[in-house]
């Protein structure tokens, strides 16, 4: 199997898909002005734009939020709050709900939100590689006139409308909750079971449930 490069220029099909989502495309080009370290726009807003087009829906339909991620070694909540405010101000005229997260500090708040601890991410790309499904583990950003893509698990499942769990960090319950919401909105999605997922279950958790003696 040929290794997937960590970053590469977007296939024309992906860029064409995302261009139809005018708010997303505008966000991409405005966010460059923030000069955030190692930033991407990604996850659901990218995958769900593709799903919307495949289902004959408006490109922006049912997208709850747009995830802007970056990697800043300043782990203060105040710094993240400041950058979040700046990003939201930059796109205040667009119909988007923006979620801004410094991937370097996710491990700080993750236990309170999800009930277990995770290993710190080493980069934004490292973080994207842990996202919940193969289709949504994707980030994009402009690179000149092209689009740069980070999709550590590839894009085959995304374009084939396959929802497959990435088991390295999430739990089966988290996966099932996402699947239930998505399947109700995009009826042609092909949902794979937890056992059909990728990644060693829990390997990014500090309490790896599959580790010997756990």
Secondary structure, 3 states (H helix, E strand, C coil): CCCCCCEEECCHHHHHHHHCCHHHHHHHHHHHHHCCCCCEEECHHHHHHHHHHHCCCCCCCCCCCEEEEECCCCCCHHHHHHHHHHHHHHCCCCCCCEEEEEHHHHHHHHHHHHCCCECCCCCHHHHHCCCCECCCCCEEEEECCEEEEECCCCCHHHHCCEECEECCCCCHHHHHHHHHHHHHHCCCCEECCHHHCECCCCCCECCCCCCCCC
